[in-house]
Amino acid sequence: MLASGCVQKIDSAMRLLIAEDDLRLAATLRRGLGEAGFAVDVVGNGGDAREWALATAYDVMVLDVMLPGEDGIEVCTALRRSGLQTPILMLTGRDAVADRIRGLDAGADDYLVKPFAFGELLARLRALGRRHAPSHAPVIERGNIRLDTSARTATVDGREVALRTKEFAVLEYFMVNPGRLLTRTQIEEQVWSYDFSAESNLVEAYIARLRRKLALAGARDPFTTIRGAGYRFDAPA
């Protein structure tokens, strides 16, 4: 549970992912951080934490160590191996030095032991957000395509492109990885949490939808198909 602490509004909305399986604590954090000005998403297990973190551009993440499925340290390790640089604060009831070292060695940026003062959590999140803000802007622009991850809007030369949730997630994943070859398996793992058969053409279908919608809005096709390998997003920065 939380120790008492004051709530201080942040200057501008930061997008935050909380992975916490204690429903009561998760609800308290969502409410308190929302009142402090954060845009908060909450998941309750390690698999969802990894999926959401890779599908959405968060400013900061809070990971509980004792998550069902993949624990917080496993999730943190997997995210860092995938190249994700989002700041991560680990929460745990453990206070052993060895456990704190494991979390930090896994790639966490900070560590907070329960119970904690809510004001201290806020201060740590604000510090992490300021420290990493330059590389985690909420607006991504590649060529004439503009993605606002806070408002969840996509535009081409100012014309809005209507995207469904997963279409937005696919486009966002490509736009934060410009010029990088992304395989179908990577895209499936980042955007969807369930497994696909080898014959699944869901990724191909989503790429086709995005190509069509972006073209109708006036964008040239930013996706390069690498036969037998995957796709690359080549719109210029």
ZIPE-V254309 format. One record per backbone hydrogen bond with DSSP energy under -0.5 kcal/mol. CO is the residue of the C=O (numbers start at 0). NH is the residue of the N-H. Records with the same first field share a line. If there is no record, write none. Layout:
CO->NH + NH
This chain:
0->114 + 115
2->117
5->7
13->15 + 38
14->58 + 59
15->40
16->61
17->19 + 42
18->63
20->22
21->25
22->26
23->27
24->28
25->29
26->30
27->31
28->32
29->33
30->34
31->35
32->37
33->36
35->9
37->39
38->15
40->17
42->19
43->67
44->48
45->49
46->50
47->51
48->52
49->53
50->54
51->55
55->57
58->86
59->16
60->88
61->18 + 63
62->90
64->66 + 71
67->45 + 69
70->74
71->75
72->76
73->77
74->78
75->79
76->80
77->81
78->83
79->82
86->60
87->108 + 109
88->62
89->111
90->64
91->113
95->99
96->100
97->101
98->102
99->103
100->104
101->105
102->107
103->106
109->89
111->91
115->2
116->120
117->121
118->122
119->123
120->124
121->125
122->126
123->127
124->128
125->129
126->130
127->131
128->132
131->134
132->135
137->139 + 148
139->146
141->144
143->145 + 156
144->141
145->154
146->139 + 148
147->151 + 152
152->147
153->160
154->145
155->158
157->159
158->155
159->161
160->153 + 162
163->167
164->168
165->169
166->170
167->171
168->172
169->173
170->174
171->175
173->176
174->177
176->179
181->230
182->186
183->187
184->188
185->189
186->190
187->191
196->199
200->204
201->205
202->206
203->207
204->208
205->209
206->210
207->211
208->212
209->213
210->214
211->215
212->216
213->218
214->217
221->223 + 233
222->224
223->225 + 231
224->226
225->228 + 229
229->225
230->181
231->223 + 233
232->178
235->142
